[in-house]
Amino acid sequence: MSSEAPFSGVRTVAIMDLGSNSLRMMIVRIGENRVTSVLNQVKQMVRLGEGAFEEHRLQPEPMRRTIAALRGFAGMCRSYGVDEVVALATAAVRDAENGQEFMDEIRRETGIDFTVISGREEARLICRGVSVALEPFAGKRMFIDIGGGSTELSVASGGNILELESLKLGAVRLAGLFPCAGTVSPQRYAEMQKYVRDHAVLPLQRMEAQGPGELVGSSGTIQSLAEMAVAMERESGRRTGDTTELLSYSSLRRVVRALCERNEEDRMSLPGMNPRRTGILIPGAAILQTIMEELDFDSVRVSGRGLRDGALADYLDRLFPEKGRLSVRDESVLRLARLCRFEEVHSRHVAKLALMLFDSARELGLYRGPARMRELLHYAAMLHDIGIFISFTKHNVHSHYLIQNSEMLGFTQKEVSLMAALALYHRYGYSKKDKGCVVTLAEDWLVHARCLSLFLSLAEGMDKSHRQAVVSAKFVRKDQNLALLVRASVPCPVEQERLKRCYKSLEKCFGRTDVVWESAS
């Protein structure tokens, strides 16, 4: 469901991708009917993952470089009049002990609020971003993206994603384990490949079980290898049929041999060599070659698209929702809810009542939070009772745990934490005694949690008997006094009694509020 009003006019959006090696930004103008035009693209190799994977902490100098680059990116956003920034951080940040501290520092220094996404969410966005630009394919495609800190794999059939995997194998991470400043012997390269194979065996088995017929690669590493293969072919006068959009296995091996036979300085003179990738290209090639060998691919189709394109596609879906089509977020919520055998009729009715309260409170100025909170309230209402799957006793605590610790594709961690908090508070509204359970809820979102959890606890109370007797509820002004008007189709003694437990929270949030029950007949 969408929380926004129908889109009209023009919007300018910046999509940022903070990887372990590079920082990228795409500025896009969006018009009506999903028409987009790219205004600018920029990339800086900040090497944020440098030293981070060995120490499990982001290092001072890479952090300094990253913040300096982001100040420039923030300036570009201002000059383009960007309306919204979608900023995503990946492996280097999510694996670092000080990753969240660094995100907080970035927010203070630049005003950019990054979301740290999971590996599977990164794989999903990459798959989506790359696949939308490909021609139809009769079989299944496998996608590979070799980043600095991780390698994302997926298999899709058309627009249907069948498998998602994220390997803790990346060009920068592997270079830290297998330094490549000097020449690399065949034995040393074989050790590197064995390490990749050992750490990817089960995910690769799951990929192979899907039977993909084509391999598609994205990322700067794969693009650089393809460019080198073509440049070396031209210099030697050979005709292999390789292009920068198609890299054969035999050409990849030829590039690897040329790289390994030289030290880092001499590699600079190789045709097509990107001088900024000399230290990490061999580890990246080892990942690609090993996966091609294990899954018996003789070539990889090369794409210049990736994470940012997938993030843009998701953004457009939220801006222009297709009637009758479930979004990724809808699918994630329903998958978790049905896995926990939730009571769907009750949950949907509670969600309906909660949104009625949200809309009327916002109309009266009682709640001034952003409209997008409406969607998160809806999803929290759908999931509020899933803890009963574990035990009815303290089921709100179990619901909180299940939501917080489930990988919800399409959501940011901040959004997941808010939904988990609302589920925790749904019985009686926000309570300080429960605050210890919400260790990941940002302080600025705690304000929203207080109001939204009240809407959810009121809505839950109005269907305590699970018979959908309350047909509507809204906040109204009566003689300058605030009232909660509840209309029911039959007498509701259970709901009336249950609602009394929310009166204290209601008064704390909005002041004195009369609760008025009316017959809907």
C-alpha positions in Angstrom: 0.0 0.0 0.0 1.2 3.5 -0.5 1.3 6.2 2.1 1.8 9.0 -0.2 -0.6 11.2 -2.2 -0.6 10.6 -6.0 2.5 12.0 -7.4 2.3 15.1 -9.6 4.9 17.5 -10.9 8.7 16.9 -10.9 11.0 15.6 -8.2 14.8 15.5 -8.1 16.3 12.6 -6.2 19.9 11.6 -5.4 20.7 7.9 -5.0 24.0 7.3 -3.1 25.9 4.0 -2.7 28.7 3.8 -0.1 30.6 0.7 -0.9 33.8 -0.7 0.6 35.8 0.6 -2.4 33.8 3.4 -4.1 31.3 6.0 -3.3 28.8 6.6 -6.1 25.9 9.1 -6.6 23.3 9.4 -9.3 21.1 12.5 -9.5 17.8 11.8 -11.3 14.8 14.0 -12.3 11.5 12.2 -12.1 8.4 13.3 -14.0 5.0 11.9 -14.2 4.3 8.4 -15.4 7.7 7.1 -14.1 9.7 9.2 -16.7 13.2 9.6 -15.4 16.3 11.5 -16.7 19.8 11.2 -15.2 21.2 14.6 -14.5 24.6 13.6 -13.3 26.6 10.6 -12.1 29.8 10.8 -10.0 32.1 8.3 -8.4 35.0 8.5 -6.0 37.2 5.7 -4.8 37.4 6.4 -1.1 38.5 2.8 -0.1 36.4 2.9 3.0 37.0 -0.8 3.6 40.8 -0.3 3.7 42.0 -2.1 6.9 38.4 -2.5 8.1 38.0 -6.2 7.5 41.2 -7.2 9.3 40.5 -4.9 12.3 36.7 -5.2 12.2 36.6 -1.4 12.5 36.5 1.4 10.0 39.9 3.2 10.0 40.4 7.0 10.6 42.0 7.9 7.2 39.4 6.1 5.0 36.6 7.7 7.2 38.2 11.1 6.7 38.4 10.6 2.9 34.7 9.4 2.8 33.4 12.4 4.8 35.4 14.8 2.6 33.9 13.2 -0.5 30.4 13.3 1.0 30.7 17.0 1.7 31.2 17.5 -2.0 28.3 15.2 -2.8 26.1 17.2 -0.4 27.1 20.4 -2.2 26.1 18.9 -5.5 22.7 17.9 -4.1 22.1 21.5 -3.0 23.1 22.9 -6.4 20.7 20.6 -8.2 17.9 21.4 -5.7 17.6 17.7 -4.7 14.2 17.0 -3.0 15.3 13.7 -1.4 18.4 11.7 -0.9 18.3 7.9 -0.8 21.7 6.9 0.7 22.7 3.2 1.2 25.8 1.8 2.9 27.0 -1.8 2.4 29.6 -4.4 3.6 32.3 -2.2 5.0 29.8 -0.4 7.3 27.6 -3.3 8.2 30.5 -5.5 9.2 32.4 -2.8 11.3 32.0 -2.5 15.0 32.0 1.3 14.7 29.8 1.4 11.6 26.8 3.1 13.2 29.0 5.6 14.9 30.4 6.5 11.5 26.9 6.9 10.1 26.0 9.2 12.9 29.2 11.2 12.2 28.3 11.5 8.5 24.8 12.8 9.5 26.3 15.4 11.7 29.0 16.5 9.2 27.1 16.4 6.0 23.4 16.1 6.8 23.2 12.8 4.8 21.3 10.0 6.5 22.6 6.7 5.4 20.8 3.4 5.7 22.9 0.3 6.2 21.4 -2.5 4.2 21.8 -6.3 4.7 23.7 -8.4 2.2 20.5 -10.1 0.9 18.8 -6.7 0.4 21.9 -5.5 -1.5 21.7 -8.6 -3.7 18.0 -8.0 -4.3 18.6 -4.3 -5.3 21.5 -5.2 -7.6 19.5 -8.0 -9.3 16.6 -5.6 -9.8 18.8 -2.8 -11.1 20.6 -4.9 -13.6 17.8 -7.1 -14.8 15.4 -4.3 -15.8 17.9 -3.2 -18.6 18.3 -6.7 -20.1 16.4 -8.2 -23.0 13.9 -11.1 -22.2 15.6 -14.4 -21.6 13.8 -17.8 -21.8 15.6 -19.4 -18.9 16.9 -18.2 -15.6 19.7 -15.7 -15.1 22.3 -15.7 -12.4 23.7 -12.3 -11.3 27.0 -11.6 -9.6 28.3 -8.3 -8.2 31.9 -8.3 -6.8 32.2 -5.4 -4.3 35.0 -4.5 -2.0 33.7 -6.3 1.1 31.2 -8.8 -0.3 30.0 -10.5 -3.4 26.2 -10.6 -4.0 24.6 -13.4 -5.9 21.1 -14.0 -7.1 19.1 -16.0 -9.6 16.0 -14.7 -11.3 13.5 -15.8 -13.9 12.1 -12.6 -15.5 11.2 -10.3 -12.7 10.8 -13.2 -10.2 13.9 -13.4 -7.9 14.4 -17.1 -6.9 17.6 -17.0 -4.8 19.6 -14.3 -2.9 23.0 -14.7 -1.3 25.7 -12.4 0.1 29.2 -13.8 0.5 31.7 -12.2 2.8 34.1 -12.3 -0.1 35.1 -9.0 -1.8 38.1 -7.6 -3.7 39.3 -5.4 -0.8 38.5 -8.0 1.9 40.4 -10.7 -0.1 43.3 -8.4 -0.9 43.8 -8.0 2.9 44.1 -11.7 3.3 46.2 -12.3 0.1 48.3 -9.1 -0.6 49.1 -8.8 -4.3 51.8 -6.1 -4.4 54.3 -8.4 -6.0 54.0 -11.1 -8.6 51.5 -13.8 -7.7 52.6 -17.4 -8.3 50.1 -20.0 -9.7 50.2 -21.7 -6.3 49.3 -18.5 -4.5 46.5 -17.8 -6.9 45.2 -21.4 -6.4 45.2 -20.7 -2.6 43.1 -17.6 -3.2 40.7 -19.6 -5.3 40.5 -22.4 -2.7 39.6 -19.8 0.0 36.8 -18.5 -2.3 35.6 -22.0 -3.0 35.6 -23.0 0.7 33.6 -19.9 1.8 31.1 -20.1 -1.0 30.3 -23.8 -1.3 26.8 -23.9 0.1 25.5 -20.7 -1.5 26.9 -21.9 -4.9 25.1 -25.2 -4.5 21.8 -23.3 -4.0 22.6 -21.2 -7.1 23.4 -24.3 -9.2 20.2 -26.0 -8.1 18.2 -23.3 -9.8 19.8 -24.2 -13.2 20.7 -20.7 -14.4 21.5 -20.5 -18.1 23.3 -17.2 -18.3 25.7 -15.3 -15.9 25.4 -11.5 -15.7 28.1 -9.5 -13.8 28.1 -6.0 -12.5 30.5 -3.9 -10.4 33.7 -2.0 -11.3 35.8 -5.1 -10.8 34.1 -7.1 -13.6 33.9 -4.1 -15.9 37.6 -3.5 -15.5 38.4 -7.1 -16.3 36.2 -6.9 -19.4 37.9 -3.7 -20.5 41.3 -5.2 -20.0 40.4 -8.3 -22.1 39.3 -6.2 -25.0 42.3 -3.9 -24.8 44.7 -6.8 -24.7 42.9 -8.5 -27.6 43.3 -5.3 -29.7 47.0 -4.9 -28.8 47.8 -8.5 -29.7 45.7 -8.6 -32.9 43.7 -11.6 -31.7 40.0 -11.9 -32.4 38.2 -13.6 -29.5 34.8 -12.0 -29.9 35.0 -10.4 -26.5 33.5 -7.0 -26.0 33.2 -4.8 -22.9 29.7 -6.3 -22.6 30.8 -9.9 -22.8 33.8 -11.5 -21.1 34.7 -15.1 -21.9 36.3 -17.5 -19.4 39.3 -18.0 -21.7 39.9 -14.2 -21.9 39.5 -13.8 -18.1 42.2 -16.4 -17.6 44.5 -14.5 -20.1 44.0 -11.3 -18.1 44.7 -13.1 -14.8 47.9 -14.5 -16.2 49.1 -11.1 -17.3 48.2 -9.5 -13.9 49.9 -12.3 -11.9 53.1 -12.2 -13.9 53.7 -8.6 -13.0 54.1 -6.6 -9.7 51.8 -3.8 -8.9 53.9 -1.2 -10.6 54.3 -3.1 -13.8 50.6 -3.9 -14.0 50.0 -0.2 -14.6 51.4 -0.6 -18.1 48.9 -3.4 -19.1 46.4 -2.4 -21.8 43.1 -1.1 -20.3 44.4 -1.2 -16.7 42.6 1.0 -14.3 45.5 2.4 -12.1 43.2 2.6 -9.1 42.5 -1.1 -9.1 46.0 -2.5 -9.4 45.9 -3.9 -5.8 42.5 -5.4 -5.8 41.9 -6.7 -9.3 43.6 -10.1 -8.9 41.5 -11.0 -5.8 38.4 -9.8 -7.6 39.3 -11.9 -10.7 39.8 -14.9 -8.4 36.3 -14.6 -7.1 34.8 -14.3 -10.6 36.9 -17.2 -12.1 36.1 -19.5 -9.2 32.4 -19.0 -9.5 32.5 -19.4 -13.3 34.4 -22.7 -12.8 32.1 -24.0 -10.1 28.9 -23.3 -12.0 30.5 -24.1 -15.4 29.9 -20.8 -17.1 32.0 -20.1 -20.2 31.2 -16.3 -20.3 29.7 -13.5 -18.3 27.6 -10.7 -19.7 28.8 -7.4 -18.3 26.4 -4.7 -17.0 27.2 -1.1 -15.9 24.1 -1.0 -13.8 23.8 -2.0 -10.1 22.6 -1.1 -6.7 21.7 2.5 -7.4 19.5 1.5 -10.3 17.7 -1.0 -8.1 17.2 1.6 -5.4 15.7 3.9 -8.0 13.3 1.2 -9.3 12.1 0.7 -5.7 11.7 4.4 -5.2 9.6 4.7 -8.4 7.4 1.8 -7.2 6.7 3.7 -4.0 6.0 6.9 -5.9 3.9 5.2 -8.6 2.3 2.1 -7.0 0.7 -0.3 -9.4 -2.9 -1.1 -8.5 -3.3 -4.7 -7.6 0.4 -5.5 -7.5 2.1 -6.4 -4.3 5.2 -4.4 -3.6 8.4 -6.0 -2.2 7.5 -4.6 1.2 4.0 -6.1 1.1 5.5 -9.5 0.1 8.0 -9.3 2.9 5.4 -8.6 5.5 2.9 -11.2 4.3 5.6 -13.8 4.1 6.6 -13.3 7.7 3.0 -13.0 8.9 2.0 -16.2 7.2 5.1 -18.0 8.3 3.9 -17.2 11.9 0.3 -18.3 11.0 -1.2 -14.9 11.9 -4.9 -14.3 12.0 -5.3 -12.4 8.8 -8.9 -11.1 9.1 -8.2 -9.7 12.6 -4.9 -8.2 11.6 -6.3 -6.5 8.5 -9.2 -5.1 10.5 -6.9 -3.7 13.2 -4.7 -2.2 10.4 -7.8 -0.5 8.9 -8.9 1.0 12.2 -5.3 2.2 13.0 -5.1 4.0 9.7 -8.5 5.7 10.3 -7.1 7.0 13.6 -3.9 8.1 11.9 -5.7 9.9 9.1 -8.1 11.8 11.5 -5.3 12.7 13.9 -3.2 14.1 11.1 -6.2 16.0 9.7 -6.8 17.6 13.1 -3.1 18.4 13.6 -2.8 16.0 16.6 0.0 14.1 14.9 2.4 16.0 12.6 4.7 13.1 11.5 5.4 12.4 7.8 2.9 10.7 5.7 5.2 7.7 5.1 4.6 6.7 8.7 1.2 5.6 7.7 2.6 2.8 5.7 4.8 1.6 8.5 1.8 1.7 10.9 -0.1 -0.5 8.5 2.7 -3.0 8.3 3.2 -3.0 12.1 -0.6 -3.6 12.5 -0.4 -6.6 10.1 2.5 -8.1 12.2 1.5 -7.0 15.8 0.2 -10.4 16.9 2.8 -12.7 15.2 4.4 -13.4 18.6 1.5 -15.6 19.5 3.2 -18.2 17.2 5.7 -18.5 20.1 3.5 -18.0 23.1 0.4 -15.9 23.9 2.0 -14.8 27.1 4.1 -11.7 26.4 3.3 -12.2 22.7 4.0 -8.5 22.1 7.6 -9.1 23.2 7.8 -12.1 20.9 6.4 -10.1 18.1 9.0 -7.4 18.7 11.8 -10.1 18.5 10.5 -11.8 15.4 10.2 -8.5 13.5 13.5 -7.1 14.7 15.4 -10.3 13.8 13.7 -11.1 10.5 15.3 -10.0 7.2 12.6 -7.7 5.8 13.5 -7.1 2.1 12.5 -3.6 0.9 12.7 -2.0 4.4 15.5 0.0 6.0 16.7 -1.2 9.4 15.3 2.0 10.9 11.9 1.1 9.5 12.1 -2.5 10.8 13.1 -1.2 14.3 10.1 1.1 14.3 7.7 -1.6 13.3 9.1 -3.9 16.0 8.7 -1.1 18.5 5.0 -0.6 17.6 4.4 -4.3 17.9 6.0 -4.3 21.4 3.9 -1.3 22.5 0.6 -2.5 20.9 -1.0 -3.8 24.1 -1.1 -0.5 26.1 0.8 2.1 24.1 4.3 3.4 24.7 5.8 2.6 28.1 9.2 3.5 29.5 9.5 0.1 31.2 9.6 -1.6 27.8 12.2 0.8 26.4 15.0 -1.6 27.1 13.7 -3.9 24.4 14.0 -1.2 21.7 17.8 -0.8 21.8 18.0 -0.1 18.0 15.2 2.5 17.8 16.6 5.9 17.0 15.7 8.7 19.4 14.2 10.9 16.7 11.8 8.0 15.8 10.8 7.4 19.4 8.5 10.4 19.1 6.7 8.7 16.3 6.6 5.4 18.2 4.6 7.1 21.0 1.8 8.3 18.8 1.7 5.4 16.3 1.7 2.8 19.1 -1.3 4.6 20.6 -3.2 4.3 17.3 -2.3 0.6 17.2 -3.2 -0.2 20.8 -6.6 1.6 20.3 -7.3 -0.3 17.1 -6.3 -3.6 18.8 -8.6 -2.8 21.7 -11.5 -2.1 19.3 -11.2 -5.7 17.9 -10.4 -7.5 21.2 -13.1 -10.1 20.5 -11.9 -10.6 17.0 -15.4 -10.3 15.4 -14.9 -6.9 13.6 -17.8 -5.3 15.3 -16.3 -1.8 15.3 -16.7 -0.5 11.8 -15.0 2.9 12.1 -13.1 5.1 14.5 -11.8 8.7 14.2 -10.8 11.7 16.2 -13.2 14.6 16.0 -13.7 18.1 17.6 -17.0 18.4 19.6 -17.6 21.8 21.1 -13.9 22.6 21.1 -13.2 19.3 22.9 -11.4 16.4 21.5 -13.3 13.1 21.2 -12.7 9.6 19.8 -15.8 8.6 17.9 -16.2 4.8 17.7 -19.0 3.3 15.6 -20.0 -0.3 16.1 -22.5 -2.6 14.4 -23.4 -4.5 17.6 -22.9 -3.8 21.4 -19.2 -4.2 22.3 -18.7 -4.6 26.0 -15.4 -6.4 25.6 -14.0 -3.7 23.4 -15.3 -0.9 25.6 -13.6 -2.4 28.6 -10.4 -3.0 26.8 -10.3 0.5 25.5 -10.4 1.9 29.0 -6.8 0.6 29.5 -5.7 3.0 26.8 -7.2 6.1 28.3 -4.1 7.1 30.3 -1.9 6.8 27.1 -4.5 8.7 25.1 -4.5 11.6 27.6 -0.7 11.7 27.7 -0.5 12.0 23.9 -3.4 14.3 23.1 -4.8 15.6 26.4 -8.3 15.0 27.6 -10.2 13.0 25.1 -13.8 11.8 25.4 -14.6 8.4 24.0 -18.0 8.3 22.3 -19.6 5.0 21.2 -22.3 5.1 18.5 -24.3 2.5 16.7 -23.5 2.0 13.1 -27.1 0.7 12.3 
